[in-house]
Amino acid sequence: GLAAESLMHFGKAAALKPLNPRASLLYGQQLLAMGQTDAAQAALEHVLMVDPGQPYAHATLALIDAQAGARASAQEHIAAALRRDPQNIGIRLVEAKVYRSLDDPEMIVERLGPLTKAQRANPGVAFELAWAWNKLGRPRPAAEAWINLFNASPTHPDAWQWARDAAIGLNEAGDQVAAQAWQRQAEMLAPRESALEDQ
């Protein structure tokens, strides 16, 4: 399949250019995506031998460590990634995924909560914040994460789902009036079911 072809391509590139950290980084990330964690870790550690501060290698190793429950090592890697590229929203999202793997919603709120309203108007950030707030039993701020995202991109194809998720959170928070308004918004924007489903 396509994934296997990509893996072969990245593997060849990494072998041909062992001193090019990008080739080994892409190879390691593809290995991880295919569930080959040990091989991915070896490829990513090779990247750090060539470029010790490479932020995406550190971030990906942080994910591997978090999935294995190795909290201290995961935190070291994500801290190294953020030192190299502190404003990178992608790395901040990996940090949130690390803490989700470690089942630590408080850290997700602590790390993503201070982002600007514009930075929080990112689907990944909204998802991580909503997950964390729901895990903490706080459905209203979870709904607010979806509302902020919706308000920033009301014409996005997924906006109806964000409105629906806002409605769910507001309903759980006991605000039925606002929940119904967001549910109506979701219903207005939802794609029409296919003719096959109508039959």
C-alpha positions as CSV (number, residue, x, y, z in Angstrom):
1,G,0.0,0.0,0.0
2,L,0.8,3.7,0.0
3,A,2.1,3.7,3.6
4,A,4.5,0.8,2.8
5,E,5.8,2.7,-0.3
6,S,6.3,5.8,1.8
7,L,8.2,3.9,4.4
8,M,10.5,2.4,1.7
9,H,11.1,5.8,0.1
10,F,11.9,7.4,3.5
11,G,14.1,4.4,4.4
12,K,16.1,4.7,1.2
13,A,16.5,8.5,1.7
14,A,17.7,8.0,5.3
15,A,20.2,5.3,4.2
16,L,21.5,7.5,1.3
17,K,21.8,10.6,3.4
18,P,22.7,9.5,7.0
19,L,23.9,13.0,7.9
20,N,20.7,14.6,6.7
21,P,18.5,14.7,9.8
22,R,15.3,15.4,7.8
23,A,15.4,12.1,6.0
24,S,15.8,10.1,9.2
25,L,13.2,12.2,10.9
26,L,10.6,11.5,8.2
27,Y,11.6,7.8,8.2
28,G,11.2,7.6,12.0
29,Q,7.8,9.4,12.0
30,Q,6.5,7.0,9.2
31,L,7.8,4.0,11.2
32,L,5.9,5.3,14.2
33,A,2.7,5.9,12.2
34,M,2.9,2.2,11.1
35,G,3.3,1.0,14.7
36,Q,7.0,0.1,14.5
37,T,7.9,1.9,17.7
38,D,11.3,0.4,18.3
39,A,12.6,1.1,14.8
40,A,11.1,4.6,15.0
41,Q,12.9,5.3,18.2
42,A,16.2,4.2,16.7
43,A,15.7,6.4,13.7
44,L,14.8,9.4,15.8
45,E,17.7,8.9,18.2
46,H,19.9,8.9,15.0
47,V,18.4,12.3,14.1
48,L,19.5,13.6,17.5
49,M,23.0,12.3,17.0
50,V,23.2,14.5,13.9
51,D,21.2,17.4,15.2
52,P,20.9,17.2,19.0
53,G,18.2,19.9,19.3
54,Q,16.0,18.8,16.4
55,P,12.6,19.8,17.8
56,Y,10.4,17.3,15.9
57,A,12.6,14.4,16.8
58,H,12.4,15.4,20.4
59,A,8.6,15.9,20.2
60,T,8.1,12.5,18.5
61,L,10.3,10.7,21.1
62,A,8.2,12.4,23.8
63,L,5.1,10.8,22.3
64,I,6.8,7.4,22.2
65,D,7.9,7.8,25.8
66,A,4.5,9.0,27.0
67,Q,2.8,6.0,25.3
68,A,5.2,3.8,27.2
69,G,4.4,5.6,30.5
70,A,7.9,7.1,30.8
71,R,6.8,10.5,32.1
72,A,10.2,11.9,33.0
73,S,11.8,11.1,29.7
74,A,8.7,12.4,27.8
75,Q,8.9,15.6,29.7
76,E,12.6,16.0,29.0
77,H,12.1,15.5,25.2
78,I,9.1,17.9,24.9
79,A,11.0,20.5,26.9
80,A,13.9,20.2,24.5
81,A,11.6,20.6,21.6
82,L,10.0,23.7,23.0
83,R,13.4,25.2,23.9
84,R,14.4,25.0,20.2
85,D,11.0,26.2,18.9
86,P,8.9,27.7,21.7
87,Q,6.2,29.4,19.5
88,N,5.5,26.3,17.3
89,I,1.9,25.4,17.8
90,G,2.4,22.0,16.3
91,I,4.9,21.2,19.1
92,R,2.5,22.6,21.7
93,L,-0.1,20.2,20.3
94,V,2.4,17.2,20.6
95,E,3.0,18.3,24.2
96,A,-0.8,18.1,24.8
97,K,-0.9,14.7,23.3
98,V,1.9,13.6,25.5
99,Y,-0.1,14.7,28.6
100,R,-3.2,13.1,27.2
101,S,-1.3,9.8,26.9
102,L,-0.1,10.3,30.5
103,D,-3.8,11.0,31.5
104,D,-2.9,14.4,32.9
105,P,-5.6,16.9,31.9
106,E,-4.4,19.5,34.4
107,M,-1.1,19.8,32.5
108,I,-3.0,20.2,29.2
109,V,-5.0,23.1,30.6
110,E,-1.9,24.6,32.2
111,R,0.1,24.5,29.0
112,L,-2.6,25.3,26.4
113,G,-4.9,27.6,28.4
114,P,-2.5,30.6,28.3
115,L,-2.4,30.6,24.5
116,T,-4.0,33.6,22.8
117,K,-7.6,33.4,21.7
118,A,-6.4,33.2,18.1
119,Q,-3.9,30.3,18.9
120,R,-6.7,28.5,20.7
121,A,-8.8,28.8,17.5
122,N,-7.1,25.7,16.1
123,P,-8.9,22.4,15.8
124,G,-6.2,20.5,17.5
125,V,-5.9,22.9,20.4
126,A,-9.7,23.1,20.8
127,F,-9.9,19.3,20.9
128,E,-7.1,18.9,23.5
129,L,-8.6,21.6,25.7
130,A,-12.1,20.2,25.4
131,W,-10.8,16.7,26.2
132,A,-8.9,18.0,29.3
133,W,-11.8,20.1,30.6
134,N,-14.3,17.2,30.2
135,K,-11.9,14.9,31.9
136,L,-11.8,17.4,34.8
137,G,-15.6,17.4,34.9
138,R,-15.8,21.0,33.6
139,P,-18.1,20.9,30.6
140,R,-18.6,24.7,30.3
141,P,-15.0,25.5,29.5
142,A,-14.9,22.5,27.2
143,A,-17.9,24.0,25.3
144,E,-16.1,27.4,25.3
145,A,-13.1,25.8,23.5
146,W,-15.5,24.7,20.7
147,I,-17.3,28.0,20.7
148,N,-14.0,29.9,20.3
149,L,-13.1,27.6,17.4
150,F,-16.5,28.0,15.7
151,N,-16.5,31.8,16.1
152,A,-13.0,31.9,14.4
153,S,-14.0,29.7,11.4
154,P,-17.8,29.5,11.1
155,T,-17.7,28.5,7.4
156,H,-15.2,25.6,8.0
157,P,-16.7,22.2,6.8
158,D,-16.4,20.9,10.4
159,A,-18.0,23.9,12.0
160,W,-21.3,22.1,12.5
161,Q,-19.5,19.4,14.6
162,W,-17.9,22.1,16.7
163,A,-21.4,23.7,17.2
164,R,-22.8,20.2,18.2
165,D,-19.9,19.7,20.6
166,A,-20.5,23.1,22.2
167,A,-24.2,22.2,22.6
168,I,-23.3,18.9,24.3
169,G,-21.0,20.7,26.7
170,L,-23.5,23.5,27.5
171,N,-26.2,20.9,28.1
172,E,-24.0,19.0,30.5
173,A,-23.2,22.3,32.2
174,G,-27.0,22.9,32.7
175,D,-27.4,25.7,30.3
176,Q,-30.2,24.3,28.2
177,V,-31.1,27.6,26.4
178,A,-27.6,28.1,25.1
179,A,-27.3,24.4,24.3
180,Q,-30.4,24.5,22.2
181,A,-29.2,27.5,20.3
182,W,-25.9,25.8,19.5
183,Q,-27.8,22.6,18.6
184,R,-29.9,24.6,16.1
185,Q,-26.7,26.1,14.7
186,A,-25.3,22.6,14.2
187,E,-28.4,21.4,12.5
188,M,-28.5,24.3,10.1
189,L,-24.9,23.7,9.1
190,A,-24.8,19.9,9.1
191,P,-24.4,18.3,5.6
192,R,-27.5,16.7,4.3
193,E,-27.6,13.0,4.7
194,S,-27.0,11.1,1.5
195,A,-30.0,9.8,-0.5
196,L,-29.0,6.3,0.4
197,E,-29.3,7.1,4.1
198,D,-32.7,8.8,3.4
199,Q,-34.1,5.6,1.9
